[in-house]
Amino acid sequence: MRKKSVKMIDISGKDVVHREAEAVGRIGLKVETIEAIKEGKVEKGDPIKVAEVASIQAVKRTPETIPLCHPIPITSVTTEFDLGDDYIEARCRVTADYKTGVEMEALVGVTAALLTVWDMVKYLEKDDEGQYPSTVITGVRVVEKRKG
């Protein structure tokens, strides 16, 4: 039986072009948790501001999380949030001028944002048994990828 090797793809022959990707995802939360966020009553601080910083930081460190991703010179990261009655939607847009796309960076950015929100509000989300019956991260996907 032949073992498959793991390798990073050789991109040395590719041209440097402008790349953009946008990813989206959503975290479902209790209505009361959303109200606490809107009213500035979360113990750890503003989950949206912290999640925005976490997203940017995560994008820049994507190759440390996803083993075969190339380190990319990121030129821009923008993370935005939409608060619904029982959810927060995060959107992360990443740009770079490089030889490979930035969709993994956008996915890592949006996921880090959502996980950061969860971390900051988990005390509000727990039920009497310490579980999270209402908290769920869904719909994480790339909604746009462009090059050139």
DSSP file (Angstrom, degrees, kcal/mol; ACC not computed):
  #  RESIDUE AA STRUCTURE BP1 BP2  ACC     N-H-->O    O-->H-N    N-H-->O    O-->H-N    TCO  KAPPA ALPHA  PHI   PSI    X-CA   Y-CA   Z-CA
    1    1 A M              0   0    0      0, 0.0     2,-0.4     0, 0.0     0, 0.0   0.000 360.0 360.0 360.0 133.3    0.0    0.0    0.0
    2    2 A R        -     0   0    0      1,-0.0     2,-0.4     0, 0.0     0, 0.0  -0.720 360.0-135.4 -89.8 131.1    1.3    3.4   -1.0
    3    3 A K        -     0   0    0     -2,-0.4     2,-0.3     1,-0.0    -1,-0.0  -0.689  16.3-130.8 -83.8 135.0    1.3    6.2    1.6
    4    4 A K        -     0   0    0     -2,-0.4     2,-0.2     1,-0.0    -1,-0.0  -0.678  22.6-137.4 -81.5 137.6    0.1    9.6    0.4
    5    5 A S        -     0   0    0     -2,-0.3     2,-0.5     1,-0.0    -1,-0.0  -0.575   7.7-128.1 -92.1 160.8    2.3   12.4    1.4
    6    6 A V        +     0   0    0     -2,-0.2     2,-0.3     2,-0.0    -1,-0.0  -0.907  37.4 165.3-105.6 133.8    1.2   15.8    2.7
    7    7 A K        -     0   0    0     -2,-0.5     2,-0.4    61,-0.0    61,-0.1  -0.998  40.1-116.9-149.4 153.3    2.6   18.8    0.9
    8    8 A M        -     0   0    0     -2,-0.3    61,-0.1     1,-0.1     2,-0.1  -0.758  47.6-107.5 -84.5 134.4    2.1   22.5    0.6
    9    9 A I        -     0   0    0     -2,-0.4     2,-0.6    59,-0.3    -1,-0.1  -0.368  29.4-117.6 -65.6 138.4    1.2   23.3   -3.0
   10   10 A D        +     0   0    0      1,-0.1     3,-0.2    -2,-0.1    -1,-0.1  -0.688  38.3 168.8 -79.7 115.8    3.9   25.1   -5.0
   11   11 A I    >   +     0   0    0     -2,-0.6     3,-1.8     1,-0.1    -1,-0.1   0.235  43.0 110.5-109.2  11.5    2.7   28.5   -6.0
   12   12 A S  T 3  S+     0   0    0      1,-0.3    -1,-0.1     3,-0.0    -2,-0.0   0.779  77.2  52.5 -61.4 -27.1    6.0   29.9   -7.3
   13   13 A G  T 3  S+     0   0    0     -3,-0.2    -1,-0.3     2,-0.1     2,-0.2   0.517  90.3  98.9 -86.7  -4.9    4.9   29.9  -10.9
   14   14 A K  S <  S-     0   0    0     -3,-1.8     2,-0.2     1,-0.1    85,-0.1  -0.492  74.6-116.3 -83.6 152.9    1.7   31.9  -10.2
   15   15 A D        -     0   0    0     -2,-0.2     2,-0.6    84,-0.1    83,-0.1  -0.549  27.4-110.2 -82.7 151.1    1.4   35.6  -10.8
   16   16 A V        +     0   0    0     -2,-0.2     2,-0.3    81,-0.1    83,-0.2  -0.736  52.0 161.5 -78.7 122.3    0.8   38.1   -8.0
   17   17 A V  E     -A   98   0A   0     81,-2.4    81,-2.1    -2,-0.6     2,-0.3  -0.926  46.6 -85.6-137.9 163.1   -2.7   39.4   -8.4
   18   18 A H  E     -A   97   0A   0     -2,-0.3   130,-2.6    79,-0.2     2,-0.4  -0.531  48.1-167.7 -70.5 133.1   -5.2   41.2   -6.2
   19   19 A R  E     +AB  96 147A   0     77,-3.5    77,-2.0    -2,-0.3     2,-0.3  -0.958  11.0 177.5-126.4 142.1   -7.3   38.7   -4.2
   20   20 A E  E     +AB  95 146A   0    126,-2.6   126,-2.8    -2,-0.4     2,-0.3  -0.994   1.8 173.3-140.1 146.5  -10.5   39.2   -2.1
   21   21 A A  E     -AB  94 145A   0     73,-1.9    73,-2.7    -2,-0.3     2,-0.4  -0.984  11.3-162.1-149.8 146.3  -12.7   36.9   -0.2
   22   22 A E  E     -AB  93 144A   0    122,-2.6   121,-2.6    -2,-0.3   122,-1.5  -0.998   8.5-173.1-130.1 132.1  -15.6   37.3    2.1
   23   23 A A  E     -AB  92 142A   0     69,-2.4    69,-2.6    -2,-0.4     2,-0.3  -0.889   3.2-165.0-121.1 154.4  -16.9   34.8    4.6
   24   24 A V  E     +AB  91 141A   0    117,-2.5   117,-2.2    -2,-0.3     2,-0.3  -0.947  12.4 162.0-135.9 154.5  -20.1   34.9    6.7
   25   25 A G  E     -A   90   0A   0     65,-1.8    65,-2.7    -2,-0.3     2,-0.4  -0.969  20.3-139.8-164.4 167.6  -21.4   33.0    9.7
   26   26 A R  E     -AB  89 138A   0    112,-2.5   112,-2.9    -2,-0.3     2,-0.5  -0.988   1.5-154.6-139.4 143.0  -23.9   33.3   12.4
   27   27 A I  E     -AB  88 137A   0     61,-2.5    61,-2.0    -2,-0.4     2,-0.4  -0.983  17.9-143.0-117.0 124.5  -24.2   32.5   16.1
   28   28 A G  E     +AB  87 136A   0    108,-3.4   108,-1.2    -2,-0.5     2,-0.3  -0.727  29.7 170.5 -85.4 131.1  -27.6   31.9   17.6
   29   29 A L        -     0   0    0     57,-2.2     2,-0.1    -2,-0.4   106,-0.1  -0.866  39.1 -83.4-134.9 165.5  -28.1   33.3   21.1
   30   30 A K     >  -     0   0    0     -2,-0.3     4,-1.9     1,-0.1     3,-0.3  -0.388  38.4-120.6 -65.3 149.1  -30.8   33.8   23.6
   31   31 A V  H  > S+     0   0    0      1,-0.2     4,-2.2     2,-0.2     5,-0.1   0.887 115.7  55.8 -57.1 -39.6  -32.9   37.0   23.1
   32   32 A E  H  > S+     0   0    0      1,-0.2     4,-2.1     2,-0.2    -1,-0.2   0.839 104.4  52.8 -64.4 -33.5  -31.8   38.1   26.6
   33   33 A T  H  > S+     0   0    0     -3,-0.3     4,-2.2     2,-0.2    -1,-0.2   0.919 108.1  49.6 -68.5 -43.4  -28.1   37.7   25.6
   34   34 A I  H  X S+     0   0    0     -4,-1.9     4,-2.6    51,-0.2    -2,-0.2   0.912 110.5  51.5 -60.5 -41.9  -28.6   40.0   22.5
   35   35 A E  H  X S+     0   0    0     -4,-2.2     4,-2.2     1,-0.2    -1,-0.2   0.911 108.2  51.3 -61.6 -42.2  -30.3   42.5   24.7
   36   36 A A  H  <>S+     0   0    0     -4,-2.1     5,-3.0     2,-0.2     6,-0.4   0.888 110.9  48.9 -62.1 -39.2  -27.4   42.4   27.2
   37   37 A I  H ><5S+     0   0    0     -4,-2.2     3,-1.3     3,-0.2    -2,-0.2   0.947 112.2  47.4 -64.6 -48.3  -25.0   43.0   24.3
   38   38 A K  H 3<5S+     0   0    0     -4,-2.6    -2,-0.2     1,-0.3    -1,-0.2   0.835 113.9  48.1 -62.3 -33.5  -27.0   45.9   22.9
   39   39 A E  T 3<5S-     0   0    0     -4,-2.2    -1,-0.3    -5,-0.2    -2,-0.2   0.418 112.7-117.3 -89.3   1.1  -27.3   47.5   26.4
   40   40 A G  T < 5S+     0   0    0     -3,-1.3    -3,-0.2    -4,-0.4    -2,-0.1   0.835  74.6 129.9  69.5  33.0  -23.6   47.1   27.2
   41   41 A K      < +     0   0    0     -5,-3.0     2,-0.5    -6,-0.2    -4,-0.2   0.130  23.2 123.1-108.6  19.7  -24.2   44.8   30.1
   42   42 A V    >   -     0   0    0     -6,-0.4     3,-1.5    -5,-0.2    79,-0.1  -0.714  60.7-136.4 -83.9 129.0  -21.8   41.9   29.2
   43   43 A E  T 3  S+     0   0    0     -2,-0.5    -1,-0.1     1,-0.3     3,-0.1   0.844 100.2  48.3 -54.4 -42.2  -19.3   41.4   32.1
   44   44 A K  T 3  S-     0   0    0     76,-0.5     2,-0.3     1,-0.3    -1,-0.3   0.587 118.1-104.5 -79.1  -9.7  -16.2   41.0   30.0
   45   45 A G    <   -     0   0    0     -3,-1.5    -1,-0.3    75,-0.1    -3,-0.1  -0.850  69.9 -10.1 120.4-159.9  -16.9   44.1   27.9
   46   46 A D     >  -     0   0    0     -2,-0.3     4,-2.2     1,-0.2     5,-0.2  -0.679  51.9-163.0 -83.4 108.0  -18.2   44.6   24.4
   47   47 A P  H  > S+     0   0    0      0, 0.0     4,-2.5     0, 0.0     5,-0.2   0.823  87.9  55.6 -60.6 -31.4  -18.3   41.3   22.5
   48   48 A I  H  > S+     0   0    0      2,-0.2     4,-2.0     1,-0.2     5,-0.1   0.935 109.2  44.6 -69.6 -45.7  -18.5   43.0   19.1
   49   49 A K  H  > S+     0   0    0      2,-0.2     4,-1.8     1,-0.2    -1,-0.2   0.924 116.7  45.8 -64.0 -44.0  -15.4   45.1   19.6
   50   50 A V  H  X S+     0   0    0     -4,-2.2     4,-2.6     1,-0.2    -2,-0.2   0.900 111.9  52.0 -67.0 -39.6  -13.4   42.2   21.0
   51   51 A A  H  X S+     0   0    0     -4,-2.5     4,-2.3    -5,-0.2    -1,-0.2   0.852 106.3  54.8 -64.8 -34.7  -14.6   39.8   18.2
   52   52 A E  H  X S+     0   0    0     -4,-2.0     4,-1.9     2,-0.2    -1,-0.2   0.933 111.3  43.7 -63.8 -45.4  -13.6   42.3   15.6
   53   53 A V  H  X S+     0   0    0     -4,-1.8     4,-2.6     1,-0.2    -2,-0.2   0.908 112.7  52.8 -65.7 -41.7  -10.0   42.4   17.0
   54   54 A A  H  X S+     0   0    0     -4,-2.6     4,-2.6     1,-0.2    -2,-0.2   0.886 107.7  52.5 -60.4 -39.3  -10.0   38.6   17.3
   55   55 A S  H  X S+     0   0    0     -4,-2.3     4,-2.4     2,-0.2    -1,-0.2   0.933 110.5  46.1 -62.3 -47.7  -11.0   38.3   13.7
   56   56 A I  H  X S+     0   0    0     -4,-1.9     4,-1.9     1,-0.2    -2,-0.2   0.929 114.2  48.5 -62.0 -45.6   -8.2   40.5   12.5
   57   57 A Q  H  X S+     0   0    0     -4,-2.6     4,-0.9     1,-0.2    -1,-0.2   0.911 111.4  50.0 -61.2 -43.2   -5.7   38.7   14.6
   58   58 A A  H >< S+     0   0    0     -4,-2.6     3,-0.6     1,-0.2    -1,-0.2   0.895 106.6  54.9 -64.8 -40.8   -6.9   35.3   13.5
   59   59 A V  H >< S+     0   0    0     -4,-2.4     3,-1.4     1,-0.2    -1,-0.2   0.935 107.7  49.8 -56.9 -46.7   -6.7   36.2    9.8
   60   60 A K  H 3< S+     0   0    0     -4,-1.9    -1,-0.2     1,-0.3    -2,-0.2   0.726 115.1  44.6 -66.3 -20.8   -3.1   37.2   10.2
   61   61 A R  T XX S+     0   0    0     -4,-0.9     3,-1.7    -3,-0.6     4,-0.7   0.184  74.1 120.0-109.2  15.9   -2.3   33.9   11.9
   62   62 A T  H X> S+     0   0    0     -3,-1.4     4,-2.9     1,-0.3     3,-1.6   0.868  70.3  57.6 -51.5 -45.1   -4.2   31.6    9.6
   63   63 A P  H 34 S+     0   0    0      0, 0.0    -1,-0.3     0, 0.0     6,-0.2   0.745 102.0  57.6 -62.3 -19.5   -1.1   29.5    8.5
   64   64 A E  H <4 S+     0   0    0     -3,-1.7    -2,-0.2     1,-0.1    -3,-0.0   0.714 116.4  34.3 -78.8 -20.4   -0.5   28.7   12.2
   65   65 A T  H << S+     0   0    0     -3,-1.6    -3,-0.1    -4,-0.7    -1,-0.1   0.818 119.1  47.7 -99.7 -42.2   -4.0   27.2   12.4
   66   66 A I  S >< S-     0   0    0     -4,-2.9     3,-1.9     1,-0.1    -1,-0.3  -0.894  80.0-151.4-105.1 104.7   -4.4   25.6    9.0
   67   67 A P  T 3  S+     0   0    0      0, 0.0    -1,-0.1     0, 0.0   -59,-0.0   0.739  86.7  42.0 -55.6 -34.7   -1.2   23.7    8.4
   68   68 A L  T 3  S+     0   0    0      2,-0.1   -59,-0.3   -61,-0.1     2,-0.3   0.291  84.9 115.0-102.2  12.1   -0.9   23.9    4.6
   69   69 A C    <   -     0   0    0     -3,-1.9   -61,-0.0    -6,-0.2    -3,-0.0  -0.609  67.3-121.8 -78.3 139.8   -2.0   27.5    4.1
   70   70 A H        -     0   0    0     -2,-0.3     2,-0.5     1,-0.1    -2,-0.1  -0.539  27.7-107.0 -75.6 144.7    0.7   29.8    2.7
   71   71 A P        -     0   0    0      0, 0.0    -1,-0.1     0, 0.0   -11,-0.1  -0.642  45.3-162.3 -69.8 123.8    1.6   32.8    4.7
   72   72 A I        -     0   0    0     -2,-0.5     2,-1.6   -12,-0.1   -10,-0.1  -0.899  24.9-121.7-116.1 136.3    0.0   35.7    2.8
   73   73 A P        -     0   0    0      0, 0.0    24,-0.7     0, 0.0     2,-0.1  -0.605  37.5-151.7 -76.1  91.7    0.8   39.4    3.0
   74   74 A I  E     -C   96   0A   0     -2,-1.6    22,-0.2    22,-0.2     3,-0.1  -0.399  19.2-174.6 -67.2 135.4   -2.6   40.6    4.0
   75   75 A T  E     +     0   0A   0     20,-2.7     2,-0.3     1,-0.3    21,-0.2   0.666  66.4   7.6-103.0 -22.4   -3.5   44.1    2.9
   76   76 A S  E     -C   95   0A   0     19,-1.5    19,-2.3     2,-0.0     2,-0.4  -0.968  49.5-173.5-161.7 141.8   -6.9   44.5    4.6
   77   77 A V  E     +C   94   0A   0     -2,-0.3     2,-0.4    17,-0.2    17,-0.2  -0.986   9.7 178.7-135.4 127.4   -9.3   42.9    7.0
   78   78 A T  E     -C   93   0A   0     15,-2.5    15,-3.1    -2,-0.4     2,-0.5  -0.992   3.0-175.1-128.7 124.6  -12.8   44.2    7.6
   79   79 A T  E     -C   92   0A   0     -2,-0.4     2,-0.3    13,-0.2    13,-0.2  -0.982   6.9-179.1-122.4 127.7  -15.1   42.4   10.0
   80   80 A E  E     -C   91   0A   0     11,-2.5    11,-2.5    -2,-0.5     2,-0.4  -0.870  10.7-149.6-125.7 157.5  -18.7   43.6   10.4
   81   81 A F  E     -C   90   0A   0     -2,-0.3     2,-0.5     9,-0.2     9,-0.2  -0.963   7.2-162.5-132.2 143.5  -21.6   42.4   12.6
   82   82 A D  E     -C   89   0A   0      7,-2.4     7,-2.8    -2,-0.4     2,-0.6  -0.992  15.4-151.0-123.0 121.3  -25.4   42.4   12.3
   83   83 A L  E     -C   88   0A   0     -2,-0.5     5,-0.2     5,-0.2     2,-0.1  -0.839  17.6-179.7 -97.0 118.2  -27.4   41.9   15.5
   84   84 A G        -     0   0    0      3,-2.7     3,-0.1    -2,-0.6     0, 0.0  -0.296  48.2 -86.0 -96.6-171.1  -30.7   40.2   15.0
   85   85 A D  S    S+     0   0    0      1,-0.2   -51,-0.2    -2,-0.1   -50,-0.2   0.871 123.5   7.1 -66.0 -36.9  -33.3   39.3   17.7
   86   86 A D  S    S+     0   0    0    -52,-0.1   -57,-2.2   -53,-0.1     2,-0.3   0.016 126.2  47.4-137.9  29.3  -31.6   36.0   18.5
   87   87 A Y  E     -A   28   0A   0    -59,-0.3    -3,-2.7    -3,-0.1     2,-0.4  -0.988  57.5-140.4-159.1 163.0  -28.4   35.9   16.5
   88   88 A I  E     -AC  27  83A   0    -61,-2.0   -61,-2.5    -2,-0.3     2,-0.5  -0.998  18.3-156.6-126.8 128.5  -25.3   37.8   15.5
   89   89 A E  E     -AC  26  82A   0     -7,-2.8    -7,-2.4    -2,-0.4     2,-0.4  -0.903   8.8-161.4-103.9 132.9  -24.1   37.5   11.9
   90   90 A A  E     -AC  25  81A   0    -65,-2.7   -65,-1.8    -2,-0.5     2,-0.4  -0.909   5.5-168.3-113.7 142.1  -20.4   38.2   11.2
   91   91 A R  E     -AC  24  80A   0    -11,-2.5   -11,-2.5    -2,-0.4     2,-0.5  -0.998   2.0-168.7-128.9 130.2  -18.8   39.0    7.9
   92   92 A C  E     -AC  23  79A   0    -69,-2.6   -69,-2.4    -2,-0.4     2,-0.5  -0.974   0.6-170.5-123.6 120.5  -15.1   39.0    7.3
   93   93 A R  E     -AC  22  78A   0    -15,-3.1   -15,-2.5    -2,-0.5     2,-0.4  -0.939   7.3-173.6-112.1 129.9  -13.6   40.5    4.1
   94   94 A V  E     -AC  21  77A   0    -73,-2.7   -73,-1.9    -2,-0.5     2,-0.3  -0.958   2.8-172.2-124.6 139.0   -9.9   39.9    3.4
   95   95 A T  E     +AC  20  76A   0    -19,-2.3   -20,-2.7    -2,-0.4   -19,-1.5  -0.952  11.1 157.8-129.1 153.1   -7.7   41.3    0.7
   96   96 A A  E     -AC  19  74A   0    -77,-2.0   -77,-3.5    -2,-0.3     2,-0.7  -0.970  38.6-129.9-161.7 157.0   -4.2   40.7   -0.5
   97   97 A D  E     +A   18   0A   0    -24,-0.7     2,-0.3    -2,-0.3   -79,-0.2  -0.923  65.9 109.5-111.6 101.6   -2.0   41.0   -3.5
   98   98 A Y  E    S-A   17   0A   0    -81,-2.1   -81,-2.4    -2,-0.7    -2,-0.1  -0.868  78.8 -89.1-159.7-173.6   -0.4   37.6   -3.8
   99   99 A K  S    S+     0   0    0     -2,-0.3     2,-0.3   -83,-0.2   -84,-0.1   0.494 101.7  41.1 -91.8  -7.3   -0.2   34.3   -5.6
  100  100 A T  S    S-     0   0    0    -83,-0.1    -2,-0.1   -86,-0.1   -83,-0.1  -0.956  88.7 -91.2-142.8 159.6   -3.0   32.5   -3.8
  101  101 A G        -     0   0    0     -2,-0.3     3,-0.1     1,-0.1     4,-0.1  -0.045  16.3-140.9 -71.9 170.0   -6.5   33.2   -2.6
  102  102 A V     >  +     0   0    0     -8,-0.2     4,-2.0     1,-0.1   -81,-0.2   0.062  66.5 111.6-118.4  21.6   -7.5   34.5    0.8
  103  103 A E  H  > S+     0   0    0      1,-0.2     4,-2.3     2,-0.2     5,-0.2   0.875  78.4  52.3 -67.5 -35.4  -10.7   32.5    1.4
  104  104 A M  H  > S+     0   0    0      1,-0.2     4,-2.6     2,-0.2    -1,-0.2   0.895 108.4  52.1 -65.7 -37.5   -9.2   30.4    4.2
  105  105 A E  H  > S+     0   0    0      2,-0.2     4,-2.4     1,-0.2    -2,-0.2   0.907 109.5  48.9 -63.3 -41.9   -8.2   33.6    5.9
  106  106 A A  H  X S+     0   0    0     -4,-2.0     4,-2.4     2,-0.2     5,-0.2   0.904 112.1  48.8 -64.7 -41.0  -11.8   35.0    5.7
  107  107 A L  H  X S+     0   0    0     -4,-2.3     4,-2.2     2,-0.2    -2,-0.2   0.912 112.3  47.6 -64.7 -42.9  -13.2   31.7    7.0
  108  108 A V  H  X S+     0   0    0     -4,-2.6     4,-2.5     1,-0.2    -2,-0.2   0.904 112.1  51.8 -64.3 -40.3  -10.7   31.7    9.9
  109  109 A G  H  X S+     0   0    0     -4,-2.4     4,-1.9    -5,-0.2    -2,-0.2   0.925 111.7  43.8 -62.7 -46.3  -11.6   35.4   10.6
  110  110 A V  H  X S+     0   0    0     -4,-2.4     4,-2.1     2,-0.2    -1,-0.2   0.886 114.4  50.7 -69.0 -37.2  -15.3   34.9   10.7
  111  111 A T  H  X S+     0   0    0     -4,-2.2     4,-2.6    -5,-0.2     5,-0.2   0.917 109.5  50.0 -66.2 -43.1  -15.0   31.7   12.8
  112  112 A A  H  X S+     0   0    0     -4,-2.5     4,-2.1     1,-0.2    -1,-0.2   0.889 109.6  52.6 -62.0 -38.9  -12.7   33.4   15.4
  113  113 A A  H  X S+     0   0    0     -4,-1.9     4,-2.0    -5,-0.2    -2,-0.2   0.939 111.9  44.6 -61.3 -47.1  -15.2   36.3   15.6
  114  114 A L  H  X S+     0   0    0     -4,-2.1     4,-2.3     1,-0.2    -2,-0.2   0.898 112.9  50.4 -67.0 -40.8  -18.1   34.0   16.4
  115  115 A L  H  X S+     0   0    0     -4,-2.6     4,-2.6     1,-0.2    -1,-0.2   0.865 108.8  53.3 -64.9 -35.1  -16.1   31.9   18.9
  116  116 A T  H  X S+     0   0    0     -4,-2.1     4,-2.2    -5,-0.2    -2,-0.2   0.911 107.4  50.3 -66.4 -42.3  -15.1   35.1   20.6
  117  117 A V  H  X S+     0   0    0     -4,-2.0     4,-1.7     2,-0.2    -2,-0.2   0.950 110.8  50.3 -58.0 -48.0  -18.7   36.2   21.0
  118  118 A W  H  X S+     0   0    0     -4,-2.3     4,-1.1     1,-0.2     3,-0.4   0.934 110.0  50.3 -55.6 -48.7  -19.5   32.8   22.4
  119  119 A D  H  < S+     0   0    0     -4,-2.6     3,-0.4     1,-0.2     4,-0.3   0.891 111.2  48.3 -58.1 -40.7  -16.7   33.0   24.9
  120  120 A M  H  < S+     0   0    0     -4,-2.2   -76,-0.5     1,-0.2    -1,-0.2   0.758 121.9  32.2 -75.8 -24.3  -17.7   36.4   26.1
  121  121 A V  H >X S+     0   0    0     -4,-1.7     3,-1.6    -3,-0.4     4,-1.3   0.325  82.3 108.6-113.9   7.6  -21.4   35.6   26.6
  122  122 A K  H 3X S+     0   0    0     -4,-1.1     4,-1.6    -3,-0.4     3,-0.2   0.832  75.2  59.8 -58.8 -33.2  -21.2   31.9   27.6
  123  123 A Y  H 34 S+     0   0    0     -4,-0.3    -1,-0.3     1,-0.2    -2,-0.1   0.801 108.2  45.9 -65.1 -26.8  -22.2   32.8   31.2
  124  124 A L  H <4 S+     0   0    0     -3,-1.6    -1,-0.2     1,-0.1    -2,-0.2   0.730 112.8  50.9 -82.4 -24.3  -25.5   34.2   29.9
  125  125 A E  H  < S+     0   0    0     -4,-1.3     9,-0.4    -3,-0.2    -2,-0.2   0.701  84.3 104.1 -88.7 -22.5  -26.1   31.3   27.6
  126  126 A K     <  -     0   0    0     -4,-1.6     6,-0.2     6,-0.1     2,-0.1  -0.297  60.0-143.2 -65.5 143.0  -25.7   28.4   30.0
  127  127 A D    >   -     0   0    0      4,-2.3     3,-1.9     1,-0.0    -1,-0.1  -0.260  42.8 -79.2 -88.9-172.5  -28.8   26.6   31.3
  128  128 A D  T 3  S+     0   0    0      1,-0.3    -2,-0.1     2,-0.1    -1,-0.0   0.708 133.1  50.9 -63.2 -20.4  -29.2   25.3   34.9
  129  129 A E  T 3  S-     0   0    0      2,-0.1    -1,-0.3     0, 0.0     3,-0.1   0.317 120.6-106.0 -99.6   7.2  -27.1   22.3   34.0
  130  130 A G  S <  S+     0   0    0     -3,-1.9     2,-0.2     1,-0.3    -2,-0.1   0.657  79.4 127.7  79.6  16.1  -24.2   24.3   32.5
  131  131 A Q        -     0   0    0     -6,-0.1    -4,-2.3     1,-0.0    -1,-0.3  -0.513  60.8-129.0-101.2 170.9  -25.1   23.4   28.9
  132  132 A Y        +     0   0    0     -6,-0.2     3,-0.4    -2,-0.2    -6,-0.1  -0.637  36.9 159.3-119.5  70.9  -25.7   25.6   25.9
  133  133 A P  S    S+     0   0    0      0, 0.0    -1,-0.1     0, 0.0    -7,-0.1   0.751  79.0  37.0 -69.6 -22.3  -29.1   24.5   24.4
  134  134 A S  S    S+     0   0    0     -9,-0.4     2,-0.5  -106,-0.0    -8,-0.1   0.569  95.0  94.5-103.1 -11.5  -29.7   27.8   22.5
  135  135 A T        +     0   0    0     -3,-0.4     2,-0.3   -10,-0.2  -106,-0.2  -0.720  46.7 151.8 -92.9 123.9  -26.1   28.6   21.4
  136  136 A V  E     -B   28   0A   0   -108,-1.2  -108,-3.4    -2,-0.5     2,-0.5  -0.987  36.3-143.9-152.2 138.5  -25.1   27.4   17.9
  137  137 A I  E     +B   27   0A   0     -2,-0.3     2,-0.3  -110,-0.2  -110,-0.2  -0.913  37.6 161.8-101.9 126.4  -22.7   28.5   15.2
  138  138 A T  E     +B   26   0A   0   -112,-2.9  -112,-2.5    -2,-0.5    -2,-0.0  -0.880  39.0  32.0-138.2 166.4  -24.1   28.0   11.7
  139  139 A G  E     +     0   0A   0     -2,-0.3     2,-0.5     1,-0.2  -115,-0.2   0.682  58.9 168.5  64.9  23.7  -23.8   28.9    8.1
  140  140 A V  E     +     0   0A   0   -114,-0.1     2,-0.3  -115,-0.1  -115,-0.2  -0.583  24.1 130.9 -72.3 121.2  -20.0   29.5    8.0
  141  141 A R  E     -B   24   0A   0   -117,-2.2  -117,-2.5    -2,-0.5     2,-0.6  -0.988  62.9 -95.8-163.1 162.3  -19.2   29.8    4.3
  142  142 A V  E     +B   23   0A   0     -2,-0.3  -119,-0.3  -119,-0.2     3,-0.1  -0.794  32.6 179.6 -85.3 124.6  -17.4   31.8    1.6
  143  143 A V  E     +     0   0A   0   -121,-2.6     2,-0.3    -2,-0.6  -120,-0.2   0.614  67.3  16.2-101.5 -16.5  -19.9   34.1    0.0
  144  144 A E  E     +B   22   0A   0   -122,-1.5  -122,-2.6   -41,-0.0     2,-0.4  -0.961  54.2 177.7-157.8 139.9  -17.5   35.8   -2.5
  145  145 A K  E     +B   21   0A   0     -2,-0.3     2,-0.3  -124,-0.2  -124,-0.2  -0.977  14.8 172.6-141.3 127.5  -14.1   35.1   -3.9
  146  146 A R  E     -B   20   0A   0   -126,-2.8  -126,-2.6    -2,-0.4     2,-0.3  -0.975  10.0-175.7-136.1 150.1  -12.4   37.4   -6.5
  147  147 A K  E      B   19   0A   0     -2,-0.3  -128,-0.2  -128,-0.2    -2,-0.0  -0.996 360.0 360.0-141.5 149.7   -9.1   37.7   -8.1
  148  148 A G              0   0    0   -130,-2.6  -129,-0.1    -2,-0.3    -1,-0.1   0.427 360.0 360.0  97.4 360.0   -7.6   40.2  -10.6
